[in-house]
Amino acid sequence: MSTLKGTTMTTAVTARDRGAGLSTASLLVAKRAVLTFLRTPQLIIVGTVQLVGFLVTFRYVFGGAFGDYKGLAYVDFAVPGFIAAGVPFTLIGTAVVMAEDLHTGFIDRLRSLPSPSAAVLTGRVLADTVVLAWSLAVATLVGFAIGFRLHGSVLQGLAAFGLCLLFGLAFSWVFILLGLVARNGQAAQGLSLLVFPVTFGSSAYVPIDGMPGWLRAFAENQPVTWMANAVRALTLGDKAVPVLGHGAGYFVVRALIWSVAIMIVFFGLAVAVFRRG
């Protein structure tokens, strides 16, 4: 790991001396993060198996209890929502890694180099996008293997996948902020557990019709529900309106608004905390 860090910093200096800016430095930091992921089997196993394990559990343990929803098989209702809600869970490691890099002094060493310090954050987001794409691809394949079927077009399916990546891009900044605030891995992991009430108090796993009034009010007006319904509507195609009450466009627009809002707010907060040191 130390050799990899040293190589990254040396390359960053060389790139800066040649006139490289934020984009090059960000790519170098992202490369370091992705290589760390690939060279650490534990991260690959946890990042992939954890999401798949939850998916299979909900499909076979809870699926029989819920049954069909408005004529739609539970697996076709749950898999899109599960994949959308799995985005924040996949990114929990971002907060931990960011806090550990801060705690071990790696970020301080990068700050001392003649390269843009913001590359630490943007590079992390780029790496998160790559890792998230891998995890979501595996989860999607497993979803098809356990019975999920795409009712919309292939293009709509790809749009749903892209929407999940955008959602991940927004939530990366949330977890970067948590890591910067926590400043050590254990605290960052604890703070990241705040994602549980947001994901489980949504329409990702079950319809919100049967929830208590207070919980339903929360579930109807939070980002995971809009994203889950947007992904679900895209995969349902013509069945979206009978099942969800609206077409894909209705949910996609609101999911995009939430994603952009989260990105703007937490990007600003993360940069402010990072600059304060």
Phi, psi and omega in degrees: 000318181295322178297317180296318179296318180296320178296319180298316182291321179296318179295323180297320179295314181299317181296322181292320179299333180272005177095013180289149182243212185298319184298314180294315179297321179296319179296323179293317178294319179297319179299316179300317181293318180293318179296322176299318178297314183291330183269004178239095183305327181300319180294320179296315182294312182295314183294332183261308185293324181300312180295317180294320180298316176298319181298313180295321179299312181294326182293314189258334181273314184261341183302320181292334181283331185268326180069197181284158177234111182052042178083000180259131179300143183303323182297324179285336176281318190278320187301311178300317179294322180295317180295319178297316180287340179287345180301307179299322180297320180296331186267003179302324180299336179299315179298318181295313181295317179299317179295319180292320177297324178288319183292322182278353178091002181298318180294322178296324178292322177294324179296330182282349181277154177281057177220156183301124181294334180296343179298335177301319183280311182294324177295322178296319180294319178298316179296319178301320181297319179295312181295320179296319179301319178297310182298317180292324178297316179296316180297322179295316179297319177295322178302315177296323182293330182263011171120354180292142178228139180277119180266341176271191179279167177298322179298320177294324177296318178294323177297320178297319179295316179296325178295321177296321178295320177296319177300320177294322178300320178292314183287341175302320181291330176297312184283331173298316178298316180299320179294320180292325180286319184291316176071359169210154189300319182295316179294323180296320179295322178295316179295327182293340179293351176297346180288339184299307180298331180289319183281318181283334175271052182216184178268013185297319187254327181221156174298147181274358182303322185269005181283154173301156185305314182295321180286324179296321179298321177291314183297325183288343188232043177222156193297325183295322178297314180296320179291317179299316180291327178294313178295319179296317181295321178295320181283339180278336180064235182292344180278354186298313184296311179299326184273317187256346179092348179215161176281175184299320183304320181302314182282323183297316180300315181290324176294322178294319179299315178298316182297314180296318180297315178299317182298314182295312184296309186281335171298312179299317180293318180297316179296319180297314180294320181296316180293328179290339175082000000 
